[in-house]
């Protein structure tokens, strides 16, 4: 897999926007890019987490947005449209263990909105923004504009009774593949990472503190 962590300018820091970047894997990627000298913006819905980041990492720009609200998401994207950036990571996600908990209407709507609908909305916007940027004269593999999404190993499973979570993550992989082909003429790189089992606080919260329960 290509390295996607290098800064792409010796003069002005490259800018990355991480959706779902206030906790878990998204925050880890945000902090990693910051350590490499990138300018970092993160988007999250929890004001408590945003306040913590503002306190601990004042150089990171934070945005509060409920990605389940398409109008609120559109407003945020419009506000970000005047900002120059080279990379977007979509790390936002919603998961309900459908093997343990009954999938109710609220959980169903939330998973569909965050794992698929908001992802499509963000990727469409980000691809248009990156396409408008001028092609760098010093282009190389380390300064390529890029879109990255965090899917799941659950997304590689394909049988009739897979969960809504797995189906949405599988759709994310297919959508990213289509964007990769479509954006190739613009020299925009698209990566979809199907991450494996990760012991996160969010997973423990779902399973009464137990990280031994498989999310698949």
N, C-alpha and C positions, 0 to 999 in steps of 0.2 A: 504494500500500500504506500502511496506517495506520502512524503512528509508534508503536512499542511500547517506547520507551526512557525515557519520562518517569516520574519518581517520583510516587507517588500520595498523598503525605501531606506536609504542611508541618511536622508534629510528629514522628511516628515514621517512621523510614525504611521504605520498602517492602522486602519480602523476596522474593528470587528464588532458585530452586533450579535449577541447571544440571546435568543428567545428561550425562556426557561433557564435563565442564567443566574438565578438567585439561590440555587441549592443543587445538591447532588452533582451529577456528571457535568451539567451545564456550568455550574459555578467553578468546578475544577478546571474546565477548559478555559473559562474566562480568566482565571487566575494564572493559568499556564501561559496564555497569550500575553497577559500583562507582564509577567516575568521576562518574556522575550522582547519587551519593549513596545508592544502594540498598545494603541489607544483602545479601550474597551468600553462598550456599552452593553448593559444587560437589561432584559425585560422580564418582569415577574408580576404576580398578582398579590403577593403577600407584603403588606406594608411593614410588618414586623421584620421580615427578611431583608427588605430594602433598607430599612433603618439600620439594621446591623451592618450591611455592606457599606452604607454611607459613613458609618462610624469607623469600621475597620479598614476600609479600602476607599478613602475619599477621592482617589484619582479615577475610580470607575464611575461612569455615568449610569444612573439608574432610571428606569421608566416603569411605572406601575400600569398594568393593563390586564383586564380580564379577557383572555383570548376566546372565551366562550361567547363573548359579545362581539359579533362581526362589525357592528357600527363603531364600538369603542376601538376595536383593532384597526379599522380603516382610518380613524382619526389619528391614532398613533403613527401608522405608516405614512400618512400624509405629512405629519410633523417631522418625520425622519427623511423625507424625500429630498430635502435640501442639504443633507449631510453626505459628504463623500466617504464611502467605505469600500473595502476590498473583499470582505468576507462576511458571510452570514451563517450562523449555526442555528438550526432549529432543534432545540433539545427539550422543548416542552412536551409533556406527556401526561396522560391520565390512565390509571389502571385500577380495575376492580377484579378481584379474584372470583370469577364466575363459577368456579368449582366449589367455593365455600359460601359465597354470598349470592343471594338472588339478585339478578340484574334488574334493578328498578328503572323507572323512567328518567330520574335525575342522573343516575350513573350512566345510563345509556346515552343521554343527550350530551353529557360532559365528555365522555370518551370520544364520541363521534366528532364533537366540535373541536377538541384540542388535538387529537391524534390525526385527524384527517382534514376537516374543513378549514381550521385556522392555519394548518400547515400549508394547504394549497393556496390560501390567501397570501401568506407570507412569501412563499416561494415564487408565486407569480409576480408580486410586487418587487422582490429582490432581484429577480432575473431581469426585469425591465430596467431597473435602476443601474445594474451592472452593464447592461448592453449599451446604455447611453454614455458610459465612461469612455474616454479616449483610450485607444490601444497603446500600451506603454512602449516607448521606443527601446527601452532596455529589457524587453520581455525575456523571461526565462522561467523555468519550472517553479522557482521559489517565489515569484511575485505574481503568479497567476491569480486572477480574481476567482472566487470560489463560493459555492453554495454547499453546505453540509447539513445533513439531517441525521438524527439519531433514531434509528428504528430499533428492532429487537430480534433476537434469534427466534422469537415466536413467529415473526413474520415470514420465516422460510418454511413454516409448516403449512401444508395444503391438504386438508381433508374436510368433508362437509360440515363437521361439527366443531370446528375451531371456534374459539371465543371471538367476541367483537374486538377485543384488544388485538388478538393475533391477526384478524382479518384487516383491521385498520393499519397495522404495521406492515402487513404484506402489501397493501395498496400503496403505502409510503415508498416501499422499495421499488415498485413498478413506476410510480410517478417520478421518482428521482432518476430512474433509468431513462425515462422519456426526456426529461430535462437535460440529462447528460448528452444525449444525441442531438437535441435541438440547439444547445448552447455551444456545441463543439466548434461551429464556424466562427463564434465570437471569442474563442479561446478562453472560455469560462469553464472552470473545472467543477464537476458535481460529484460529491461523494455521499454515499449512504452507508452508515455504519450500523450493522446489525449486532448490537452489543449482546453479550451473554449475561449470565446470572451475576448481578452486582448487589452486594450487601449495602443497602442504603437505609437511611433513617425512614424514608417514605415507605420502603418495603416492610420494615419492622412495625411501623405504625399501622399498616394494613393487617398485619398478622399477630397483633398483641405482643409485639416485641420479638417475635421469632423470625429469624432470617433463614431458617432451614426449610421453609415451605417454598417449593418451586413456584414461580410466577406463571409458568406455562400451563 
